[in-house]
Amino acid sequence: MPVDARALTEEFVKLLGFEATVTEKQVGDGVLIDIQCDDPGRLIGRQGQTLSQLQYLINRMIYQKDPTASKVTLDVGNYRANARETLIAKAKEAAEKVRRWGDIVELEPMNAFDRRIVHNALKDDPTVETHSVPVEGTTKKAILLRPKR
């Protein structure tokens, strides 16, 4: 029996003490669960960490019941969509600096999800290449942008 990701998320958020409206939408090969509540900052957390952890827990609970279920992406108040647009704009701005000055530009350390967004945003740029490099003391990696050789 398939797991109802929307109902599971709604119950989970309710148990955390939030009154929220939860909607579900199919996107690509997964499911986007959007949560609307009065205090979105508490569900999002610093730099989206709470939201990412909540998403991890929801996906683990779904996988436990149905290993074939689609992956769920959680969003609270369009946080992920806005963060994605900001990240893409930052990547394009850094690419413009590389084109203009010919120097290497290093973006701040990011998790794998955010790095993938940056790499995909610049993959078709014929003048700039991107590389992830480890950052000492953290599990995150930084992205180096440099002119294509």
SULVEN-V310198 format. One record per residue. N is the residue number from 1. RES is the residue in one letter. PHI is phi in radians with two decimals (* if undefined). NEAR is the number of other C-alpha atoms within 8 Angstrom. D_LAST is the distance of its C-alpha to the last C-alpha in Angstrom with 1 decimal. Layout:
n={N/N}
res={RES/RES}
phi={PHI/PHI}
near={NEAR/NEAR}
d_last={D_LAST/D_LAST}
This chain:
n={1/2/3/4/5/6/7/8/9/10/11/12/13/14/15/16/17/18/19/20/21/22/23/24/25/26/27/28/29/30/31/32/33/34/35/36/37/38/39/40/41/42/43/44/45/46/47/48/49/50/51/52/53/54/55/56/57/58/59/60/61/62/63/64/65/66/67/68/69/70/71/72/73/74/75/76/77/78/79/80/81/82/83/84/85/86/87/88/89/90/91/92/93/94/95/96/97/98/99/100/101/102/103/104/105/106/107/108/109/110/111/112/113/114/115/116/117/118/119/120/121/122/123/124/125/126/127/128/129/130/131/132/133/134/135/136/137/138/139/140/141/142/143/144/145/146/147/148/149}
res={M/P/V/D/A/R/A/L/T/E/E/F/V/K/L/L/G/F/E/A/T/V/T/E/K/Q/V/G/D/G/V/L/I/D/I/Q/C/D/D/P/G/R/L/I/G/R/Q/G/Q/T/L/S/Q/L/Q/Y/L/I/N/R/M/I/Y/Q/K/D/P/T/A/S/K/V/T/L/D/V/G/N/Y/R/A/N/A/R/E/T/L/I/A/K/A/K/E/A/A/E/K/V/R/R/W/G/D/I/V/E/L/E/P/M/N/A/F/D/R/R/I/V/H/N/A/L/K/D/D/P/T/V/E/T/H/S/V/P/V/E/G/T/T/K/K/A/I/L/L/R/P/K/R}
phi={*/-1.18/-1.51/-1.53/-1.08/-1.11/-1.12/-1.09/-1.12/-1.03/-1.15/-1.08/-1.14/-1.10/-1.14/-1.36/1.72/-1.87/-1.67/-2.48/-1.79/-2.05/-2.14/-2.17/-2.53/-1.30/-2.39/0.97/-1.75/-2.37/-2.22/-1.82/-1.86/-1.84/-1.97/-2.02/-2.57/-1.27/-2.17/-1.12/-1.02/-1.21/-1.40/-1.39/1.35/-1.16/0.90/1.34/-1.13/-1.12/-1.07/-1.11/-1.20/-1.10/-1.07/-1.05/-1.10/-1.07/-1.10/-1.13/-1.14/-1.16/-1.08/-1.05/-1.51/-2.62/-1.07/-1.66/-1.16/-1.19/-1.23/-1.83/-1.94/-1.73/-2.41/-2.13/0.96/1.08/-1.03/-1.10/-1.10/-1.16/-1.12/-1.09/-1.10/-1.11/-1.13/-1.12/-1.10/-1.13/-1.13/-1.19/-1.14/-1.14/-1.10/-1.12/-1.11/-1.10/-1.12/-1.22/-1.81/1.31/-1.63/-1.44/-2.04/-1.92/-1.54/-1.09/-1.04/-2.41/-1.38/-1.07/-1.06/-1.19/-1.07/-1.07/-1.06/-1.15/-1.03/-1.18/-1.16/-1.92/-1.12/-1.66/-1.34/-1.30/-1.90/-2.26/-2.10/-2.09/-2.48/-1.55/-2.27/-1.11/-1.96/-1.09/1.50/-2.60/-1.53/-1.41/-2.22/-1.71/-1.92/-1.75/-1.94/-2.56/-1.11/-1.20/-1.57}
near={3/5/9/6/11/10/7/10/11/11/8/8/11/10/7/6/6/8/8/11/8/11/8/10/7/8/7/5/7/10/13/12/15/12/12/10/11/6/6/10/6/7/9/14/10/6/5/8/9/11/13/10/8/9/11/8/8/12/10/8/8/12/10/7/7/10/7/5/9/7/8/12/9/12/13/14/9/8/9/8/8/8/8/10/8/8/11/11/8/8/11/10/8/11/13/8/11/15/10/6/6/9/8/9/11/8/9/6/9/10/9/8/7/10/11/8/11/11/9/8/10/13/8/6/7/5/7/13/11/11/7/9/8/8/10/4/4/6/7/10/13/13/13/12/15/13/12/7/2}
d_last={52.8/49.6/49.0/49.4/46.3/47.6/51.0/49.6/47.4/50.3/52.6/50.1/49.5/53.3/54.0/51.6/53.9/52.0/53.6/50.8/50.2/47.9/46.4/44.5/42.0/40.2/36.4/34.3/35.4/36.9/39.3/38.9/41.8/42.3/44.7/46.5/48.6/50.2/48.1/44.6/43.2/45.1/43.6/40.1/40.2/37.8/34.3/35.6/36.4/40.0/38.9/36.4/39.1/41.6/39.3/38.9/42.7/43.5/41.1/42.7/46.2/45.3/43.8/47.0/49.1/46.9/43.9/42.9/42.8/39.7/37.6/38.8/36.8/38.9/38.6/41.0/41.5/38.1/36.4/33.6/33.0/32.9/30.7/28.2/28.1/27.8/24.9/23.0/23.8/22.5/19.2/18.8/20.0/17.4/14.6/16.3/16.3/12.5/12.3/15.3/14.8/11.1/12.6/12.4/15.3/17.5/19.9/23.4/24.3/25.1/26.8/25.3/26.7/25.1/21.6/21.8/22.6/19.6/17.2/19.1/19.1/15.4/14.5/14.7/12.7/10.0/8.4/8.8/8.6/11.9/13.4/17.1/18.5/22.2/24.4/27.2/30.7/29.8/29.0/26.5/22.7/20.5/17.2/14.2/12.0/8.8/6.3/3.8/0.0}
